[in-house]
Every structure is written in structure tokens, then in C-alpha cells.
Amino acid sequence: MCSSSGNWLDETLPASDGTSIILFDSTTLASSSTGTSSLDTPIDISGLIFEGEGSFTFAPDYFTQFTAPITLRDGLTVTPLTEWFDYSEILFDYGTAITTDGDTIGDIGYGAEVEIAGGFANEGSVTLVGSGTLLFSGSENLDFNGTVVITNGILGIGSDDALGSATLMIGALDNSLETYPGLIAVDADRTISNDVVVTNYLLTEEDFDGAYEINFAGDVTLNGDTLIENSGGVLSFEGKLLEATPGTTVTVTGYDAVLFGGTIGFTGGLHVDYGAAIFNDDNALPSTSLFSSNTGGYIGIIEDNVAEVATTMTSFLEKFDLTNTLGTIGFDTDPVSITPIQYGGNIDLTGFDSSVRIGSATFAELTGTLTPAGSNYRFGNGGGFLLVGSTLTDDGSTGRGIEVISNFESPLRVYINSSANRFTGSVYIEDSAVIFGNAPGSLPSAATLTLSNRAYIGIQDTTMSVADYLDQFDASLNQGIIGFDSSDQDTTREITAAIDLNRFTSESPNFYLGASTLVELSGAIMLPDGTHTYRFSGYKGGFLNIASDLTDGETPSSVVIGDSNNTSTGYFQSATYSGLSGVALTGTNTYTGGTELQSGELVVDSAASLGTGSLNVSGGSAVFAFSSDAGGDDFGFLDENAPVLSPQNADLVLGNAITLNGDLDGQVPFDTVDLDFTLGGGNQRHPPQVRPRHTQPLRLHGQSLDRRRYRRYSLRHRRRHQPHHLRWQRLRPAADLHLCHPHHRRSRQFHRRLVFLHQQRRRHHQLRHRAHDQSRWLRYRIQRSPRRRRQSDHHRHIRLPNTLRLQLLHGRHHPLRRR
């Protein structure tokens, strides 16, 4: 590349004396987006500038495996031509060594990214400005010294040793919060042993394929009051967390937990605005700082030494600012443990604000005396599950109830297990779950059960009749899930009694029957007067088998499976477990009003499972979510939480007409071989997608009204050094739909990019849906791992639905993040 004058403007070779600036303009980038360049002679230049959209790769020659080193004296600039739509990616592949002379500036613009995968030598400072992304992924950067300064933009860490021995400085040196410097762990959990200095603000975000942990194992010094916004996976401080000046305060926000496990040296206090902060044990508790939180905040403790539990609980509770703690006090267990820690000490919340709650981000058991701050026992938040063996009673002549209220993203599941409970107040649940244990008396007969948004109440006690259990619910109930549960997670509870819902008087009773474990209902199910819809759902991995016969009443009846507004009724993930909630319809069903599948798995075992009406798939509407299919490394634009339709018997044919207003997975069981699952009715397919799980075919027969169906061929290699191509073929209306698995090596996640679809969770990007041209296509690029001997791009095309138009609104863009 360097020694041939034909590669340069005016056929003039640039001087290699540290004074030249090499410019790659928009035309060069666009034409080089699928190619690589190797340097055949060392270059010593002042700077590199890339302008426009496209990719450019410096990599070893395919045949000689040689590339010359680069000496960069001043800096590197990547500037997309327009702020919203251009996308640039620059890769210095393995074997391409870069040496910087003195202080170097990386000015990487919005929508651009630079990866340095080869060796990097530096004695001065490397300063990242702009709002783009810089990734260090080399694992042998032994000569990487000096400092790395992030004043804006995102720094990706692709190797534990990627920063060598450099000091990492995060934040604007002028103490400004007008910029947003952040970190991302790329491809795997990353441990940063370097010394780190944080000025005011630390942001973490997800890699493209998910959240990975960042662990600070070295000394982290806070240069002033600091806001930690963590939405990139668990952020751990396992080394020393120090303050530059006394009285430094730390504020935590974000969607993922911040874990304090080393020496805590800040003295100004910890405040959790939103999200979770968890201390590994009492040794990690700061000596002087007080804790406070807003209603969405969570502050927890882990103590795995049984002998120290009571002492730790006392020390932990003494750290809270009573009047300024409005959120959750958490008790946790290390997620790798299989047994919850039993916190047997008393918890006296007298003096706390009445809104304070008890919760768990993982799992724990409480057995001591609980004294609530207000009139009711309050639990909530964390997303884990909490076993409450404590006896819950009234306060003398004053009745007490139970309130469980969680953040939408972290619903807590509480098990009320004491058989000596004597509370008489109401049980109110919102964005959470309460399950009364298998011991008679865990649910006092005087308590009234009330469900609000996305709430679940279940019971394990087999001695309480179904009728008595239903009588304890508020008669005006119109939402949530009435649950039935087994006491053993691996055993199915069979309920043969009739379920008479006529006791409920709401004009719009939209509540569900459900299970958070394994339950079968085989008795008659009678709907409330004036209601014609059966509603069933699993909860947080639970599975409900409806063996009852579902029939029409005076008017045609319908069935709804799952709640698209409740993530716990679909594929649910937390810090300790994950699972797909499901419902099976196995009765002889004759209802004619149709079936609506909103979320979770729907299992059918016969042609009569869905009655004689149509099946409407309305959930899983996030068409553009990027997820891998089970059983292979193929990637498709389908909602990872798309509803699943599964046959229970071999070669099942469903004759119901099917309308797809949302994505659908067709899943054939693992233990079947070469069996077909056929949707034989008149199938109307809207923009969302259908995909079969595993390798068995999902057949779409009948009069298919949508002609825009495609199937993917596997990736085909032309020549080893040429790019891969993904081809599409139109399906005939009655064709089988097969998913091909190319089984190519998964590319580095840093290089899988969706153009225009970089949406941050709390701010910056939004998608707006409007009618648009039916023939729009979206292209994204997958670039192969820099450790491979060749470098190429995969080009894939995904058809945009005719009902969607994408608009990116205000804020920062960075291409590592997917929401």
C-alpha cells in the first residue's frame, strides 16, 4: 500500500518523517468497506483522518502475513459526514503494531468506532474525545504505559491486559457533567487491574450481544463527588475504592448492580437513586459513610459466614440514614450458591421512612422478628426471591397487611411461609409476586388479596379449598394473576376442583389464572358473568397445563395466553435464574372465539387444542431485536422474547387460521426426530417473523396471504479471501420453512452492528413507528474476528416491515450498545 505511488492522490508518496497527515475520504471508505489493506513498509506520520461512512482495515497480507508498523505522532480522527446516519468502523487488526510519540488524541466522531487489536506502545497520554467508540482488544500490550484519558465517548475493553500498565482516567478534567465518558466490557467479563481515576462520572453500557461484568481489581480514586451509572452488567470494585479529598459522595443509578467487595475509602456517603448497590460482606462496609436511597434504589448485603450473620445485619442497618432511605434494604446470597443465606437476626425498621422495603436481588431467607416502619409489612425490588419464615402479626389492636411493590424491571417474588401468621390487613401486590407457603395458616383467613399492575398471588397450601382461596380476593379484581403453585419446583400439582370465577364483579375482569411452578387444572372453569375470555399464563418460568375443556357460553368464548405488558409471563431473566413461562391447552376444546398468544410458550397436543377459532399472535413485537437461535450460531432479526408455539405430539397439524401480528417461534420438542409441525389453516403473515426452533421443519400450509416471505440460505464461500454472502429466496405459498445454520465462527461482537438501531435504555434514542415504503431494506455488517487470518465482512439484508419507520431522536449514539 505505502510503497506504490498509484495508491496516493496525484501519485505522490507521503513523507514518512512524522509530518504527513493521511486522509481517507468518503469515497475511499465507501469503496473499501469490504476490503483490507496491509502496509508493506513502515510509516511515520503525524495523523490519520477518516471522513465519511464505511470501514477500513489494516491487517497482515493474506499470503505473507506481514504488515509494517505505524508510528502515529499526533492523533487519529474519524469524522462521519452527517451526525445521524453515517457509520464508520476502522480496525487495526492483529499484527498491526502502533507506536504513539508523546500525547495522542483520538477524536472519534458520533457514529464511528476504532478498534486496536494489535500491539500498542505508548509512553504519553491517549485522550479520547468526541462521542464515538475506541476499543483496545490486544492481549500483549506490554509497552502500553502512560495514561488513557476518556473525556467523552466510549472505551471498549476487549482483553484483561488491553490497557497494559497505563493509568485509566475517566471523566472531564474540568469536573463537567456535560460529557458522557463510559466503559464497555466486550465479548466477555473483563478485569481491569490498572489504576483508575474517576472524575465525577462513570458510565458503563452493554456490549452488542449482552451485558458483561467489569471488575476493577486495582486502585480506583474518586476525584470529587461521583455519579456511577451502570447499565452494562455487574460493576465490581474488588480493589481499593479511594477518595482524593475527604467527604466524597457516591451516587449509583442504572439498571445493573454495583458490587462493592474491596476496601471502601469514600467518606461522604452512598446514595442509590435507581438500581442496586450491594456489599460483599461487613468488611466491605465503609467505616463512616451513611446510606440513603430513593424509592427505586436498592442497597443490599451478602454475608456467607453463618456465625457473623446477626452481627453483620446490625452493622448494616446502622449505616442507613433513617429519614432519607426511601427504597429497599436488601439481603442477598452469592448467586453461585445453591442454598439461600438465612438471615436470622431481627430487623427493626422503627424510625425509617414508612416507604422503606425489604427485598433481594438474588435470594435469601428471613427468620427473625420483623418490625415494619409503617403500618404494613413492606417488601419489594431486587428481582430475586425472598423466603419469609418470620411470623407476620398485627400490631396489637392495629391490623397489619402486606405490600409488595417493585420496579417494573426487577419484580420481587416473596414466599410467606410461617404457619403462625396472624395479620388481618390486606395484601397488595404491584409489579411483584407473593406466594403463600404449603403450611396451613401462611395465609390468614381474614386477609384480603388485591392485585395491581403485573402482579401475581399464588398458594401452595393444598388443604385450602379453591373456593376459599378465591373468596379471599377482592371481588372487584380486574387485573393481575391468580396463581396456584406446587411446593416442589419439580412436581406437578394437580387441581381437579372447579374454578368458579362468578364471584368477581368487575365489568372488565382482565385477570389471569396462572402458575409460577408446575400446575395442572382439570376441573371446570366458569367465567364471570358477562365475560367471554379465558386468560392463562405462566409466571417467571412457571408452567400451567389446562386439561379442562374450554367451551362457549351464550356467546363465543376466546382464550388469551400470556400478557405482553408483563415480562414475567414470557422469557424471564434475573441474576439467579431464567426461564420461559408457558401454558398447555390439552383439553377437548370447542370454543369458537379464537386464541390470542401474547407472550410465553403455548403448547398444543391435538388439533382440538385451539378450538375452532383462529390463532392470533400479537406479542413479541420488537421485530428488530438481534438474537441467536437455539442450536446454532445463526442470527436473525426476531424478538428474543417472541411467543413460542410448540406441539406436544408428533406430526401435529393445526387447522386453525393463523394471523401473525408479532414474531412467533415454532418449537418442536428436543426428544423428537424428523417430525413435522404444520400450520395448516389460512395463514395471514404481517411484517413479523416466523422461525422454527432446532432443525425440524415448521410447515406453513393453507392459503398464505402474504407473498413477502423469504428463507435464508446458509453462508456460502466463494473463495477463502472473499467476503461471505447471504442469499435470499422467495418461498412459495405452501413451502416448508427451514432455518439454515451456517455454523460459522461467531464474529467479534464489537463488529456486529445494526445501522440506525443504537438505542440506549434510559435516554438518547427512540423508535417511532409510522407507515413507510413497503420495499425498504436494512443492511447491517458483521466483521470477522481480528484473530482470523483473513478479514472480511458479512452483508445481510433484512426487510423492513411496511408499517414501521425508524427515526432516531436526540442524544448520543454508540454502536456497541443494543437495547
RAKALIN-V987344 format. One record per helix or strand of 2 or more residues. SS is the DSSP state (alpha for helix, beta for strand). FROM is the first residue (numbers start at 1). LEN is the number of residues. If there is no record, write none. Layout:
((SS:FROM:LEN) (SS:FROM:LEN))
This chain:
((alpha:5:3) (alpha:9:3) (beta:21:4) (alpha:26:6) (beta:43:9) (beta:54:5) (beta:70:10) (beta:88:5) (beta:98:3) (beta:104:5) (beta:112:5) (beta:120:3) (beta:125:5) (beta:133:4) (beta:147:4) (beta:154:4) (beta:167:4) (beta:182:4) (beta:190:3) (beta:196:3) (beta:201:5) (beta:214:3) (beta:220:3) (beta:226:6) (beta:235:3) (beta:240:4) (beta:250:5) (beta:258:3) (beta:263:2) (beta:270:10) (alpha:282:3) (beta:291:12) (alpha:306:12) (beta:320:6) (beta:328:5) (beta:341:3) (beta:347:2) (beta:357:3) (beta:363:4) (beta:370:2) (beta:377:3) (beta:385:4) (beta:402:4) (beta:413:4) (beta:427:4) (beta:433:4) (beta:449:3) (beta:456:4) (alpha:466:6) (beta:481:3) (beta:493:3) (beta:499:2) (beta:512:4) (beta:518:4) (beta:525:2) (beta:533:6) (beta:543:4) (beta:558:4) (alpha:567:3) (beta:571:3) (beta:578:3) (beta:582:4) (beta:595:3) (beta:601:4) (beta:615:3) (beta:626:3) (beta:635:3) (beta:643:5) (beta:652:3) (beta:658:3) (beta:664:4) (beta:677:3) (beta:683:3) (beta:690:3) (beta:698:3) (beta:710:3) (beta:724:2) (beta:728:3) (beta:736:2) (alpha:749:3) (beta:753:2) (beta:777:7) (beta:793:7))
